Amino acid sequence: MATYTLKVRRYQPESGEGAYWEEFDVDLDPSLSVLDGILQAKDRDDGSLAVRCSCRAAICGSCGMKVNGSSTLACKTQLGEAHAAANRRDGAVAANGGGAEGNGATAPPRGADEEYTPEPTAGTNPIVVEPMGNMPVIKDLVVDMESTHWEKIRRVTPWLLPHGEPPEREYVVEPESMIDVTQTMACIQCGACVSSCLSMEADPDFIGPAALAKAYRFVGDPRDAESKERLHDLAHDPHGIYDCTHCFSCIDACPKGVAPMDQIMRLRRKAGEAGIEDPNSGHNHEVAFVKIIEKKGTLDEAMLVQESYAPGVKGKLKPSKRGIRETIKSLPTILRPLRKRKVKLRQAIPGTHHKLPGDAMADVQAVYKHAEEHSTELNLYIKGEEGDEEEAVAAGLEPERTEGSGAAQPHSGGDDQTLGAGEETTEERPQ
Amino acid sequence: MSNGDAIKVAYWPGCVSRGFTPELHGSMALVAERLGIELLELDRANCCGAGVIAEHNQELADTLNARTFALAQQTGLSMMNICSTCQGAQSECQQRLDADSAYRAHINEVLSGQGLSYEKGKDGFTNKNFLWLLVEDYGLDRLADKVVRPLEGLRVGPFYGCYIVRPKHRLGYDEHPERDLYLEKLIEALGGEVVEYDGARKCCGFPVVTMNRETSLRQAGTHVGDALDAGADCLVTPCPLCHLNLDMQQPEAAKVVNRELGLAVLHLPQLVGLALGFEPKQLGMGKHVAPTRWVEERLTVAAGA
């Protein structure tokens, strides 16, 4: 038993006043959760403290909130670890100053099981508890998920769109063909990824990590007949798949290992494979990048900008209207460093960038040829990392492979045996 | 490598440090020499793909980076980079390569034709950003001993770059849980003052600058503005791509967030270099877009006091 202080961001709309901070002392074992702490404060000190929760076992997805600035489930974050996170570096970097996403609750060591109890840490900084980000607050820790999270989920048409007459009974699919979408199916709709999303912070219209991961669930489903239309839609939306800024926040926030950003990258890959050209220059940017490295080995930045807006310079310069507009907008950005002699004129001209030495270029091109023949995708969520199992068994943590011991991002359901033999991970890979 | 030993690394400077931020490559060379870190440059290695090649074809990104690791392993040295984005993109590929021996063997098929092979953990192989190397291998005490001009009175806001702070498991935070506090520790070791502000571990917005310019520049402008409001004299970043959005694009970002900015953004080796006694001009600070005068004045005042 230990005493912890929770510093909770309160907001009581009926009072007519703005949000404020309130501290509550709770007495609980360090292995109990931040949610247990909140419920004790509600029970002992203030029954009006509003919080959503249900299962208390990280499966219902109700208690999403920010603990020390990190979006997470309160029931999945132990008081001991949250206190340690709040008191890192003597608390100089606490949630209210410089602690953006990812600097909050520290995860237990890998291989640790459910019984893991962190050592009590010194330090007097409170555990900072806030409602989720990127969503309006209704009261205290309760946010309006309807106007944001669910609205965005509906945006991606979250149901199957099969064509043709429905079969007499159910649609039958090969189990192997569903392995690819199991990771996105592990989503429990808690909203932690939406709360953590740094693109959405700058662009509230961004469809966002949860909804785009959900979109991949249908794009990757063999029963869906409108995958290409879905991809076309999500690529053309200026707030769609190319609006993700690749910040990895959603990957660390997700309590279920869905890695929404990885699903967004897979949507981009599928859109590219389907030959979908978007008005946001997303596909052009990707193709230009890949081609420049094939040709030069390192990045020709001027060429990347030009090719993103107006692909095909050699002989058939065909900039889009947006391309011309964006190129004009980017002119001051290139003129300033030229004036400062930061960038030489030569570097600012697309295509003049040096190549790697001749034989190194040949090696890079051989790499391209080999990789393009196979295009293997290795999903560690499904495959796990070699050595993890052995380590866990050796440490006496696991009798054999079970959930939580194997993969870096263990999936939350399904059958390991079946999943291990997926086509994505083994079919194209030579033994 | 342990503190006190001579350090020699296979050095991957990345593309941008030899492209639009040449002052990064130049200042790194000066600082390494002063610190006694020997850099063996990997001049045949290729672009890390910055996550974009992985988005297009994962195996291609993995093989390109396996090639870079193999070139480094050929020297018998561990690898050092000076770009958060290289760190993240390379760590992503290394995680997959290390996770599966059959996959590694498949990738090595093509590398073997070039006399190369990537081997997991060979000679304790690691790939570390200069920031990690300074703290974990060089040692901040040893660095502090080399400081001839403590950055007294200089208020520095750390800006990490996403690729070096997330995802934690992939980036070795299980073993080194304080990697997202190293900039703060470093600033203090150099005698400077850490400025706490909201954006230190957020995204600069650069990856979407060609796709959604406004979202991108709003991110850069917001973080620079928050740092200014918190009283920063400058930011410091280990990522040249962040530098492009925070410094080169700063006047454009100012228009998007509709406020005056004008905050110096230093590359990590530049901040270290100032404390080691180099002049701002030697470190290429004259090439920055955002004014660096403020930093220079602070240092002059500190030196005169």
Chai-1 contact restraints between the chains, C-beta under 6 A:
chainA,res_idxA,chainB,res_idxB,connection_type,confidence,min_distance_angstrom,max_distance_angstrom,comment,restraint_id
A,R89,B,L181,contact,1.0,0.0,6.0,A-B,restraint_1
A,G97,B,E196,contact,1.0,0.0,6.0,A-B,restraint_2
A,G98,B,E196,contact,1.0,0.0,6.0,A-B,restraint_3
A,G98,B,Y197,contact,1.0,0.0,6.0,A-B,restraint_4
A,G98,B,A200,contact,1.0,0.0,6.0,A-B,restraint_5
A,A100,B,R201,contact,1.0,0.0,6.0,A-B,restraint_6
A,A100,B,K202,contact,1.0,0.0,6.0,A-B,restraint_7
A,G102,B,V165,contact,1.0,0.0,6.0,A-B,restraint_8
A,G102,B,R166,contact,1.0,0.0,6.0,A-B,restraint_9
A,G102,B,R201,contact,1.0,0.0,6.0,A-B,restraint_10
A,N103,B,D180,contact,1.0,0.0,6.0,A-B,restraint_11
A,N103,B,R201,contact,1.0,0.0,6.0,A-B,restraint_12
A,R110,B,D174,contact,1.0,0.0,6.0,A-B,restraint_13
A,L198,B,K202,contact,1.0,0.0,6.0,A-B,restraint_14
A,L198,B,C203,contact,1.0,0.0,6.0,A-B,restraint_15
A,A202,B,T215,contact,1.0,0.0,6.0,A-B,restraint_16
A,A202,B,R218,contact,1.0,0.0,6.0,A-B,restraint_17
A,A202,B,Q219,contact,1.0,0.0,6.0,A-B,restraint_18
A,D203,B,T215,contact,1.0,0.0,6.0,A-B,restraint_19
A,Y242,B,M211,contact,1.0,0.0,6.0,A-B,restraint_20
A,D243,B,N212,contact,1.0,0.0,6.0,A-B,restraint_21
A,T245,B,C203,contact,1.0,0.0,6.0,A-B,restraint_22
A,T245,B,G205,contact,1.0,0.0,6.0,A-B,restraint_23
A,T245,B,P207,contact,1.0,0.0,6.0,A-B,restraint_24
A,T245,B,V208,contact,1.0,0.0,6.0,A-B,restraint_25
A,H246,B,G51,contact,1.0,0.0,6.0,A-B,restraint_26
A,H246,B,P207,contact,1.0,0.0,6.0,A-B,restraint_27
A,C247,B,C162,contact,1.0,0.0,6.0,A-B,restraint_28
A,C247,B,C203,contact,1.0,0.0,6.0,A-B,restraint_29
A,F248,B,C162,contact,1.0,0.0,6.0,A-B,restraint_30
A,F248,B,R166,contact,1.0,0.0,6.0,A-B,restraint_31
A,F248,B,P167,contact,1.0,0.0,6.0,A-B,restraint_32
A,I251,B,P167,contact,1.0,0.0,6.0,A-B,restraint_33
A,D252,B,R166,contact,1.0,0.0,6.0,A-B,restraint_34
A,D252,B,P167,contact,1.0,0.0,6.0,A-B,restraint_35
A,D252,B,K168,contact,1.0,0.0,6.0,A-B,restraint_36
A,M265,B,E55,contact,1.0,0.0,6.0,A-B,restraint_37
A,R268,B,E55,contact,1.0,0.0,6.0,A-B,restraint_38
A,N280,B,M211,contact,1.0,0.0,6.0,A-B,restraint_39
A,S281,B,T210,contact,1.0,0.0,6.0,A-B,restraint_40
A,S281,B,M211,contact,1.0,0.0,6.0,A-B,restraint_41
A,G282,B,M211,contact,1.0,0.0,6.0,A-B,restraint_42
A,H285,B,T210,contact,1.0,0.0,6.0,A-B,restraint_43
A,E286,B,V52,contact,1.0,0.0,6.0,A-B,restraint_44
A,E286,B,H56,contact,1.0,0.0,6.0,A-B,restraint_45
A,F289,B,V52,contact,1.0,0.0,6.0,A-B,restraint_46
A,V290,B,I53,contact,1.0,0.0,6.0,A-B,restraint_47
A,V290,B,H56,contact,1.0,0.0,6.0,A-B,restraint_48
A,I293,B,C47,contact,1.0,0.0,6.0,A-B,restraint_49
A,G297,B,N46,contact,1.0,0.0,6.0,A-B,restraint_50
A,T298,B,C15,contact,1.0,0.0,6.0,A-B,restraint_51
A,T298,B,C47,contact,1.0,0.0,6.0,A-B,restraint_52
A,L299,B,C15,contact,1.0,0.0,6.0,A-B,restraint_53
A,L299,B,C47,contact,1.0,0.0,6.0,A-B,restraint_54
A,E301,B,G19,contact,1.0,0.0,6.0,A-B,restraint_55
A,E301,B,F20,contact,1.0,0.0,6.0,A-B,restraint_56
A,S308,B,T210,contact,1.0,0.0,6.0,A-B,restraint_57
A,T333,B,Q249,contact,1.0,0.0,6.0,A-B,restraint_58
A,T333,B,E252,contact,1.0,0.0,6.0,A-B,restraint_59
A,R336,B,V289,contact,1.0,0.0,6.0,A-B,restraint_60
A,P337,B,M248,contact,1.0,0.0,6.0,A-B,restraint_61
A,K340,B,K287,contact,1.0,0.0,6.0,A-B,restraint_62
A,K342,B,K287,contact,1.0,0.0,6.0,A-B,restraint_63
A,V343,B,F20,contact,1.0,0.0,6.0,A-B,restraint_64
A,A360,B,R44,contact,1.0,0.0,6.0,A-B,restraint_65
A,D363,B,Q114,contact,1.0,0.0,6.0,A-B,restraint_66
A,V364,B,N46,contact,1.0,0.0,6.0,A-B,restraint_67
A,A366,B,V110,contact,1.0,0.0,6.0,A-B,restraint_68
A,V367,B,T63,contact,1.0,0.0,6.0,A-B,restraint_69
A,V367,B,L64,contact,1.0,0.0,6.0,A-B,restraint_70
A,V367,B,R67,contact,1.0,0.0,6.0,A-B,restraint_71
A,V367,B,V110,contact,1.0,0.0,6.0,A-B,restraint_72
A,H370,B,V110,contact,1.0,0.0,6.0,A-B,restraint_73
A,A371,B,N57,contact,1.0,0.0,6.0,A-B,restraint_74
A,A371,B,E59,contact,1.0,0.0,6.0,A-B,restraint_75
A,A371,B,L60,contact,1.0,0.0,6.0,A-B,restraint_76
A,A371,B,T63,contact,1.0,0.0,6.0,A-B,restraint_77
A,H374,B,E59,contact,1.0,0.0,6.0,A-B,restraint_78
A,S375,B,N57,contact,1.0,0.0,6.0,A-B,restraint_79
A,S375,B,E59,contact,1.0,0.0,6.0,A-B,restraint_80
A,T376,B,E59,contact,1.0,0.0,6.0,A-B,restraint_81
A,E377,B,Q58,contact,1.0,0.0,6.0,A-B,restraint_82
A,L378,B,R96,contact,1.0,0.0,6.0,A-B,restraint_83
A,L378,B,Y103,contact,1.0,0.0,6.0,A-B,restraint_84
A,L380,B,A99,contact,1.0,0.0,6.0,A-B,restraint_85
A,E385,B,A99,contact,1.0,0.0,6.0,A-B,restraint_86
A,E386,B,A99,contact,1.0,0.0,6.0,A-B,restraint_87
A,E386,B,D100,contact,1.0,0.0,6.0,A-B,restraint_88
A,A408,B,H169,contact,1.0,0.0,6.0,A-B,restraint_89
A,R429,B,H106,contact,1.0,0.0,6.0,A-B,restraint_90
A,P430,B,H106,contact,1.0,0.0,6.0,A-B,restraint_91
